[in-house]
Amino acid sequence: MAERSDTKIRVLVAESFELVRIGLRALFESHTSIYLVAETACIEDLLNLAVQHKPDVVLVDLHLNNGDCTSHIAKLLSACPDSKVLAFSHQNSEYTYLQTFRAGAVGIISKHHSSELLLKAIHAIHAGQVWFDRHITKLLWQAQFDGNPTLEMQPDAKATHQLKLSDSERQIAYLACRGLSAKEISSQLFVTEKTVRNQLSIIYKKIGVKKQIELCLKAPLYGYFKDSYMVGIFFPEDSEK
């Protein structure tokens, strides 16, 4: 392992495949701002290692324990609230991604991405950001409406009563939950990008979220995206069908 430094991001790795762990170890040893505090292939060891080393970032393979590790993530974060969990996956699973975010993870990155992107993700969540890409946003969006009752969440009744979005805000929230950027939303609705960003700030405040991924998880619970006027919104991919 790299020489320890208090200025480095302290990372704990929980990964099932030995070759992947070897690769991650080599990557972190060659990177001056990251220190690998420990690694394990066993989900049962994760909590003890986290309590022992108090890592800044925990990189967790979502397929540990046969893909059922969300309860372990929640326990880890309860014991180590200052740690940030970055989930590591090689498959696309709406259900798994949704449960992972609900368990408290602040990022998901595919094993198909580059090592450079992994390093960026680690730095981003260590800095307090949420890490996700548009593809994951769309998967989470689909999970909210696939009719699977196990994915349903009940919104707080008081919050539902207080939450009032205008028609334009609902349109922007809808498009943001589809994974569109502020620039793409402005093109769709024929308004300036600045207007979209300002509206998103208002929407985030009203719904009680800080990031687009949180909006994607929470906004559909209020039933704002089932109005008939939403059907008329055009998406670029619609023309390709």
PLY file of the C-alpha trace (Angstrom):
ply
format ascii 1.0
element vertex 241
property float x
property float y
property float z
element edge 240
property int vertex1
property int vertex2
end_header
0.00 0.00 0.00
1.01 3.59 -0.54
2.71 5.56 2.19
0.09 7.02 4.47
-0.57 10.74 4.43
-3.25 12.75 6.22
-3.72 14.76 3.03
-4.68 11.70 1.00
-8.17 10.36 0.43
-8.38 7.21 2.53
-10.11 4.45 0.55
-11.44 1.06 1.63
-12.13 -1.46 -1.14
-14.65 -4.29 -0.96
-14.33 -6.23 -4.22
-15.09 -9.87 -4.95
-12.53 -10.49 -7.72
-8.86 -10.77 -6.80
-7.63 -9.49 -10.17
-9.78 -6.37 -9.81
-8.41 -5.77 -6.30
-4.86 -6.12 -7.63
-5.61 -3.60 -10.35
-7.17 -1.14 -7.90
-4.25 -1.55 -5.53
-1.78 -0.73 -8.30
-3.89 2.22 -9.44
-4.10 3.77 -5.97
-0.43 3.15 -5.22
0.49 5.15 -8.30
-1.83 8.00 -7.43
-0.43 10.57 -5.03
-3.74 11.72 -3.53
-5.21 8.33 -2.60
-4.27 5.94 0.20
-5.66 2.39 0.24
-6.32 1.64 3.91
-7.66 -1.91 3.47
-9.32 -4.30 1.07
-11.61 -7.30 1.39
-13.52 -9.80 -0.71
-16.01 -10.54 2.08
-19.02 -8.33 2.74
-19.13 -9.55 6.34
-15.69 -7.99 6.98
-16.70 -4.62 5.54
-18.21 -3.11 8.68
-15.32 -4.11 10.95
-12.76 -2.73 8.52
-14.69 0.51 8.14
-14.92 1.01 11.91
-11.23 0.18 12.28
-9.87 2.41 9.52
-12.56 5.13 9.24
-12.06 5.60 5.47
-13.09 8.71 3.59
-14.43 6.65 0.69
-15.61 3.04 0.56
-15.61 1.44 -2.89
-18.12 -1.42 -2.75
-18.69 -4.08 -5.38
-22.49 -4.33 -5.64
-22.23 -8.03 -6.43
-20.69 -9.00 -3.14
-22.90 -11.34 -1.13
-24.75 -12.39 -4.31
-25.77 -8.84 -5.05
-27.42 -8.22 -1.68
-25.20 -5.69 0.03
-27.45 -2.65 0.49
-28.21 -3.52 4.13
-24.47 -3.71 4.78
-24.02 -0.26 3.23
-26.67 1.18 5.53
-25.04 -0.39 8.60
-21.62 0.85 7.51
-22.85 4.43 7.14
-24.62 4.25 10.47
-21.37 3.22 12.16
-19.16 5.52 10.04
-21.30 8.55 9.09
-18.30 10.49 7.75
-17.50 7.83 5.15
-18.84 8.10 1.60
-19.89 5.01 -0.33
-19.14 4.68 -4.05
-20.79 1.61 -5.55
-18.92 -0.42 -8.15
-20.90 -2.48 -10.67
-20.55 -4.29 -13.99
-24.26 -4.79 -14.66
-27.22 -2.49 -15.22
-29.90 -3.10 -12.61
-32.58 -0.48 -11.92
-33.60 -2.19 -8.71
-30.04 -2.54 -7.39
-29.13 1.05 -8.24
-32.27 2.40 -6.63
-31.78 0.41 -3.45
-28.10 1.40 -3.34
-28.91 5.11 -3.34
-31.65 4.59 -0.78
-29.15 2.77 1.45
-27.02 5.91 1.48
-24.47 5.52 -1.30
-23.61 8.82 -2.97
-22.31 7.43 -6.23
-22.36 4.53 -8.66
-19.71 3.85 -11.29
-19.55 1.06 -13.83
-16.59 -1.30 -13.96
-16.63 -0.68 -17.71
-15.46 2.91 -17.19
-11.82 3.99 -17.28
-9.52 4.19 -14.28
-9.32 7.95 -14.84
-13.09 8.23 -14.42
-12.98 6.12 -11.27
-10.40 8.48 -9.77
-12.59 11.45 -10.69
-15.57 9.79 -9.03
-13.63 9.18 -5.82
-12.46 12.79 -5.70
-15.94 14.06 -6.49
-17.78 12.22 -3.73
-14.99 13.00 -1.28
-15.63 16.67 -2.09
-19.30 16.25 -1.24
-20.75 15.66 -4.70
-23.10 12.92 -5.93
-21.63 10.81 -8.73
-23.88 9.37 -11.42
-24.23 9.50 -15.19
-27.19 10.00 -17.49
-27.54 6.30 -18.16
-28.02 5.56 -14.47
-30.47 8.47 -14.19
-32.61 6.93 -16.93
-32.47 3.52 -15.27
-33.61 5.03 -11.98
-36.35 6.93 -13.76
-37.62 3.71 -15.33
-37.49 1.96 -11.96
-39.88 4.52 -10.50
-42.57 3.68 -13.07
-42.11 0.01 -13.89
-45.03 -0.97 -11.68
-42.92 -2.98 -9.28
-44.46 -2.42 -5.83
-41.17 -3.26 -4.09
-39.70 -0.03 -5.44
-42.44 2.25 -4.18
-41.76 4.84 -1.51
-44.44 6.78 0.31
-43.90 10.55 0.41
-44.40 12.42 3.63
-48.03 13.60 3.79
-47.12 17.04 5.11
-44.47 17.51 2.43
-46.94 16.45 -0.26
-49.43 19.03 0.94
-46.84 21.81 0.98
-45.23 20.92 -2.36
-46.60 23.07 -5.18
-44.83 23.22 -8.52
-45.99 25.40 -11.37
-46.66 23.84 -14.77
-43.31 25.07 -16.09
-41.50 23.73 -13.02
-43.16 20.35 -13.45
-42.07 20.21 -17.08
-38.49 21.02 -16.16
-38.50 18.52 -13.29
-39.89 15.87 -15.61
-37.19 16.43 -18.21
-34.45 16.54 -15.56
-35.67 13.18 -14.26
-35.40 11.81 -17.77
-31.68 12.59 -17.56
-31.57 15.71 -19.74
-29.03 18.43 -18.97
-30.01 22.07 -18.39
-28.85 22.89 -21.92
-30.97 20.12 -23.44
-33.99 21.14 -21.37
-33.65 24.74 -22.56
-33.64 23.48 -26.15
-36.74 21.36 -25.54
-38.73 24.15 -23.90
-37.34 27.07 -25.97
-36.05 29.02 -22.96
-32.57 30.08 -21.94
-30.25 27.71 -20.10
-29.99 30.28 -17.30
-33.77 30.19 -16.88
-33.68 26.40 -16.60
-30.92 26.48 -13.99
-32.81 29.09 -11.96
-35.98 27.02 -12.15
-34.10 23.88 -11.11
-32.79 25.68 -8.03
-36.37 26.56 -7.09
-37.55 23.00 -7.77
-34.75 21.51 -5.66
-35.67 23.80 -2.77
-39.39 23.00 -2.99
-38.90 19.24 -3.17
-36.10 19.26 -0.60
-33.22 17.92 -2.67
-29.80 19.21 -3.67
-28.88 17.15 -6.73
-30.46 15.89 -9.94
-30.18 12.27 -8.83
-32.12 13.09 -5.65
-34.76 14.80 -7.76
-34.99 11.68 -9.93
-35.62 9.54 -6.86
-38.05 11.81 -5.04
-40.07 13.89 -7.51
-42.08 11.03 -9.08
-43.50 10.18 -5.66
-45.76 13.23 -5.85
-47.52 12.14 -9.05
-46.61 15.26 -10.99
-45.45 13.38 -14.07
-48.69 11.64 -14.94
-50.55 14.66 -16.34
-51.71 14.36 -19.92
-49.86 17.46 -21.07
-46.58 15.69 -20.38
-47.30 13.32 -23.27
-46.70 16.11 -25.75
-43.11 16.74 -24.69
-40.76 15.79 -27.50
-37.51 13.91 -26.95
-34.77 13.57 -29.59
-34.81 9.76 -29.30
-38.55 9.74 -30.17
-37.72 10.60 -33.76
-35.54 7.51 -34.02
-38.31 5.06 -33.12
0 1
1 2
2 3
3 4
4 5
5 6
6 7
7 8
8 9
9 10
10 11
11 12
12 13
13 14
14 15
15 16
16 17
17 18
18 19
19 20
20 21
21 22
22 23
23 24
24 25
25 26
26 27
27 28
28 29
29 30
30 31
31 32
32 33
33 34
34 35
35 36
36 37
37 38
38 39
39 40
40 41
41 42
42 43
43 44
44 45
45 46
46 47
47 48
48 49
49 50
50 51
51 52
52 53
53 54
54 55
55 56
56 57
57 58
58 59
59 60
60 61
61 62
62 63
63 64
64 65
65 66
66 67
67 68
68 69
69 70
70 71
71 72
72 73
73 74
74 75
75 76
76 77
77 78
78 79
79 80
80 81
81 82
82 83
83 84
84 85
85 86
86 87
87 88
88 89
89 90
90 91
91 92
92 93
93 94
94 95
95 96
96 97
97 98
98 99
99 100
100 101
101 102
102 103
103 104
104 105
105 106
106 107
107 108
108 109
109 110
110 111
111 112
112 113
113 114
114 115
115 116
116 117
117 118
118 119
119 120
120 121
121 122
122 123
123 124
124 125
125 126
126 127
127 128
128 129
129 130
130 131
131 132
132 133
133 134
134 135
135 136
136 137
137 138
138 139
139 140
140 141
141 142
142 143
143 144
144 145
145 146
146 147
147 148
148 149
149 150
150 151
151 152
152 153
153 154
154 155
155 156
156 157
157 158
158 159
159 160
160 161
161 162
162 163
163 164
164 165
165 166
166 167
167 168
168 169
169 170
170 171
171 172
172 173
173 174
174 175
175 176
176 177
177 178
178 179
179 180
180 181
181 182
182 183
183 184
184 185
185 186
186 187
187 188
188 189
189 190
190 191
191 192
192 193
193 194
194 195
195 196
196 197
197 198
198 199
199 200
200 201
201 202
202 203
203 204
204 205
205 206
206 207
207 208
208 209
209 210
210 211
211 212
212 213
213 214
214 215
215 216
216 217
217 218
218 219
219 220
220 221
221 222
222 223
223 224
224 225
225 226
226 227
227 228
228 229
229 230
230 231
231 232
232 233
233 234
234 235
235 236
236 237
237 238
238 239
239 240
